[in-house]
């Protein structure tokens, strides 16, 4: 019985850890970062590359978390939705940078 209780406690700890990892994907407020860059008119290709690198990390990182999640952490779907929202905001940010640089659209 004691081993069973320890096993349940371990599973609970692991699940909270996975949820915490997934939740970390939402912790950084990317939308605020992009909004701040817009506010200070820092619409440069260097800023675009920096934010694209962050987006690439998230795209790579989130599925890895899911693969390790044996307990179906409920916050994963929230993190996925947050990533989709960031992708849309990043796309708009990208368009704004191209416009600010006098280029009509991104190259194909």
C-alpha positions as CSV (number, residue, x, y, z in Angstrom):
1,X,0.0,0.0,0.0
2,X,2.8,2.4,0.8
3,X,4.5,1.7,-2.6
4,X,1.1,2.4,-4.3
5,X,0.8,5.8,-2.5
6,X,4.4,6.7,-3.4
7,X,3.7,5.8,-7.0
8,X,0.6,8.0,-7.1
9,X,2.6,10.8,-5.5
10,X,5.3,10.4,-8.2
11,X,2.8,10.4,-11.0
12,X,1.3,13.5,-9.6
13,X,4.7,15.2,-9.4
14,X,5.6,14.2,-12.9
15,X,2.2,15.5,-14.3
16,X,2.6,18.8,-12.5
17,X,6.1,19.1,-14.0
18,X,4.9,18.4,-17.5
19,X,2.1,20.9,-17.1
20,X,4.7,23.4,-15.8
21,X,6.8,22.9,-18.9
22,X,3.9,23.4,-21.2
23,X,2.8,26.4,-19.2
24,X,6.3,27.9,-19.6
25,X,5.5,28.1,-23.3
26,X,2.9,30.7,-22.4
27,X,4.9,32.6,-19.8
28,X,6.7,34.8,-22.0
29,X,4.4,37.4,-23.4
30,X,5.4,37.5,-27.1
31,X,2.5,39.7,-28.0
32,X,3.8,42.4,-25.5
33,X,7.3,42.0,-27.1
34,X,6.0,42.6,-30.6
35,X,3.7,45.5,-29.3
36,X,6.7,47.1,-27.7
37,X,8.8,46.9,-30.9
38,X,5.9,48.4,-32.8
39,X,5.5,51.2,-30.2
40,X,9.2,52.2,-30.4
41,X,9.1,51.8,-34.2
42,X,11.8,49.1,-34.1
43,X,10.7,47.6,-37.3
44,X,14.0,46.2,-38.6
45,X,15.0,42.9,-40.2
46,X,17.2,42.2,-37.2
47,X,14.2,42.4,-34.9
48,X,12.3,40.1,-37.3
49,X,15.1,37.6,-37.2
50,X,15.2,37.7,-33.4
51,X,11.5,37.0,-33.1
52,X,11.5,34.4,-35.8
53,X,14.2,32.5,-33.9
54,X,12.0,32.6,-30.8
55,X,9.1,31.3,-32.8
56,X,11.2,28.5,-34.3
57,X,12.2,27.4,-30.8
58,X,8.6,27.2,-29.7
59,X,7.6,25.3,-32.8
60,X,10.4,22.8,-32.1
61,X,10.0,22.7,-28.3
62,X,6.2,22.3,-27.9
63,X,5.9,18.9,-29.8
64,X,8.9,17.6,-27.8
65,X,7.0,18.4,-24.6
66,X,3.9,16.6,-26.0
67,X,5.9,13.5,-26.8
68,X,7.1,13.3,-23.2
69,X,3.6,13.8,-21.8
70,X,2.4,10.4,-20.8
71,X,-0.4,12.0,-18.7
72,X,-2.2,14.1,-21.2
73,X,-1.5,17.5,-19.5
74,X,-4.6,19.7,-20.1
75,X,-2.6,22.9,-20.5
76,X,-1.0,21.6,-23.8
77,X,-4.0,22.7,-25.8
78,X,-3.7,26.1,-24.3
79,X,-0.1,26.3,-25.2
80,X,-0.9,25.2,-28.7
81,X,-3.5,27.9,-29.1
82,X,-1.1,30.5,-27.7
83,X,1.5,29.4,-30.3
84,X,-1.1,29.8,-33.1
85,X,-1.9,33.3,-31.8
86,X,1.8,34.2,-31.7
87,X,2.3,32.9,-35.2
88,X,-0.5,35.2,-36.5
89,X,0.9,38.2,-34.6
90,X,4.3,37.4,-35.9
91,X,3.0,37.3,-39.5
92,X,1.5,40.7,-39.0
93,X,4.7,42.0,-37.5
94,X,6.6,40.7,-40.4
95,X,4.4,42.4,-42.9
96,X,4.8,45.7,-40.9
97,X,8.5,45.4,-41.1
98,X,8.5,44.9,-44.9
99,X,6.3,47.9,-45.3
100,X,8.4,50.0,-42.9
101,X,11.5,49.1,-45.0
102,X,9.7,50.1,-48.2
103,X,9.2,46.6,-49.6
104,X,5.6,45.8,-50.7
105,X,5.6,42.2,-49.6
106,X,7.9,39.4,-48.4
107,X,9.8,37.5,-51.0
108,X,8.4,34.1,-52.0
